[in-house]
């Protein structure tokens, strides 16, 4: 992976969110780590990342310290930040825990979809279109950010914020090294289209169909997305 290519993935637009620059940097770096754009074991100096993102090193250091508290990076004194790895066993446990939490939650949303919930579900459809465009163009950092947004917004319709926080943490600790390979092969778009299917199944109150699809969707994490190269 060239520095130029990573820079293209990490480049930020204008700061428009209330959370400001630091949070945008945190989200971009977190997505780059999870998607495998930033590789385990590699040390990244803050000035280099800042140059890639078109910003100073200070917000990068602040963001990296936030990510260190999440266990995604390690501080290397006077060198930078090293991306931490996740073992195959840990990836298995993360995927299994997600299945235990997300499948019954998604099913519950479909079973009790009222008009208010239906409106919120329809508002997710433009996001599924953006996800497909990101998959088609291999913009994996953007893809990971929108993928997390989709799943957390869907799960929030169940009304349990604590559960959503746990699922977000599980997703953040995963590593999806296979995404780039699948995107280049044109296969990422296949699983990406499942997002829109989830919305329509919930709108149709098809809780059994949504449960089956959610199991298959999370199954991609270990079958394809998190599979290491080689």
Buried (B, 14 or more C-beta within 10 A) or exposed (E): EEEEEBBEBBEBEEBEEEEEBBBBBBBBBBBBBBBBBBBBEEEBBBBBBBBBBEBEBEBBBBBBBBBBEBEBBBEEEEEBBBBBEBEEEEBEBBBEBBBEBBBBBBBBBBBBBEEEBBEBBEEBEEBBEBBBBBBBEBBBBBBBBBBBBBBBBBBBBBEBEEBBEBBBEBBBBBBBBBBBBBBEEEBBBEBBEBBBBBBBBBBEBBBEBBBBBBEEBBBBBBEBBBBEEE
